[in-house]
Every structure is written in C-alpha cells, then in structure tokens.
Amino acid sequence: MDSTAVTDISRQLMSLERPRKPKMLVVDDEPDNLDLLYRT
C-alpha cells in the first residue's frame, strides 16, 4: 500500500469522525486504524 492511499484513508476517517466526535477521539483512533492497515 502506498502512502497516498494511507493518507486518503486517514483523511476520510478524520472527516467521518470530526462531525460526530471531539477531535481528541480522532487522534486516539488514528494510530489504531493505521496499525490495522499496515498489518493487512
């Protein structure tokens, strides 16, 4: 997986989380989501 795909997915996750939850949760979730991407 190239870095462009990772950046795009991260951007989508952030835009999905931002309206519903505080920024703090986005920061908390991001490493877990990236970790899952790198594992697969």
N, C-alpha and C positions, 0 to 999 in steps of 0.2 A: 504493500500500500504506500503510495507516495504522500508527501507532506501536504500537497494540495487537497487531497481527499480528506485527510485528517483535519485540516483547517476548515474545510467546508462543513464537515460533520459537526465539529466543535461550534461553529457559527450557528448552525441550525439548532443544536442543543441549547445554546445560550438564548437564542431568540424565542425558543419554545418555553424556556424556564422563566425568562425575565418578567412577562406579564403576570404570571401566577404566583411567583415566589420571590422572596428577597434575594438580592444579589449574593448574599452570603451562601445560600444553598447552591447557586450556580457554581461558585468557586469550589464548594465542597464536593459537588458531583463530578466536576470536570475530570479530575485525575482518575476516578474510577472508570469513567467512560473511555478515556484514552487508554487506560490499562487493559480494558476488555478488547479494544481494537487491536492493540499490539499483540495480545495473546492469541487471537484468532488467525 
